[in-house]
Amino acid sequence: MGVNIIRLEVIFKTATCSIPINYHYQLCSFVYKRLKHKDSDFESFLHEQGFKGFKMFTFSQLFFNKSAVRDSSILIWPAGGRWYVSSVSEDFLMYFFSSLIEIPQIEIQGTIFPIEQVSLLPEIEFKEEMEFFMLSPLVVSIPVDRNAKLYHKYLFPGDEQFEKVLNKNLIKKYEAFYGEKIDGSISIEPDWEYIKRRSKITKLVDINGIKIKGSIFPFKARGDIRLLKIGYEVGFGERNSLGFGMVKTLRDEFSQKGSKELFKAD
């Protein structure tokens, strides 16, 4: 596997079915299940320890070509869909990708989506200024003490500490994976016109009874390329391994030239 391959595109089939609207935990469990199938030691390391606590992977929401939300479910029709997974860890990519070749299907709470094609997507060119679009909600928070109990206060664009907390998280992830200190930062410029046009940019996700609040909006990021790169590879913000903080760039074309087709069903 080439070292410049950092994310995966999965194209899958759909039948008439439904899945819970809060499927993040089930999708995360599917990832770990597949890693365990290929290498139980690596799965245990990542799940129990990780890189100083960081799992160093993220994934997008499931993009269905034809679906609708009804109450607490997503209704799906036979039109297919796409899913993206990204990591800075070559071991993660190798084990997870090969597991999808061996067992070409995505499983969510008993619902099976047969995989049609898996492609490895090459690394993009990173610059000191980049424009990103969210493929899953961005989660940024700080701990708040209320009556001797710690709670998460979620932060959003425009909040005073939003950029500072986001930077701190990126720096920790970089230092955890590469084992070296970094003296850098990035600045975030949300697309305020987009935000003004939308009635709501926040999304509340229930993870086994825990409510996590993120936001979805385009933004420009300027600064240290190393931090922009780690954010692109493993996700911006928190809870990346539960499917939060994945981005694409303005020029990302997921069926871009240079992608390597790993598997295609007959």
Phi, psi and omega in degrees: 000130180291146184290345182268006176269120186232352177212163189237136172249126180244121175255126186228161178269157175226151171244177175290116185196185175213152176225161177297144179294331176261080185255004186304313183296319179296323180289322175298317179298323177298318179300311181295323178299318180290323176297319179296325178299326182269320182204101185293329178293317179293319179299318179295317179300313184292317184288319186267332186234303183069196179266090186054040177097341180269137183274340174063035169212160175211168176213160181275173167291165175279125180260103179271140180286335178213108182204169177206147179268128176229111181056243183257019182231158171252119176273134186232141178241165185289083178218001177084180180190179182225155178211143182235139180228139184222147178201153173269349182269119178295325178298315178303310182301314182299311184291314184291316181298314182293331178293326179289333175290317182292318180233088188281072176200151173256137184237127175226107176049050177087350177268130183252131172244105180297137181273129177269320185205142175234128179234139173268128185257135184286159177297141178275172175274126181262135179233171182287347173226126182219154178247128185240150174236142184281134171257351174201158187299145177268126182246123177226131182210165173229150177284139178231132180271118176233112179054047177068016175237141180270133177233161175267126170260114184279139182250150184222167180308132181100339176291145188302318186263002186306305184292320180298315181292321178298317178297315181301319179294317179297317180298317179298318181293317179299311183293327179294319184279315186269346177069027179219149180287151178224131178250086183204174178198167173229158173247149183244130175239097180298153174281090185295329178296318176298314182297320179295325182287335183270140177287334181203134176247358181269154178220127179261124182241134180262115177250097181051045177091350178264123181273122179243129184247122179236182179222153181233118182195152174283153177205154171263139178235133180232143175139214186298120183299327181296323179284323176298320182293314181294326176296319179293322186283318186242357177108144173272148177076204187258172172058033185300320183287354173261009176090042177233148172083012178280139181232164166232167178261168179303324184263003176298126168237112190293341172258043187290160174296140181100349177291147183250116180287115184270327183205139174217125180289149177288000000 
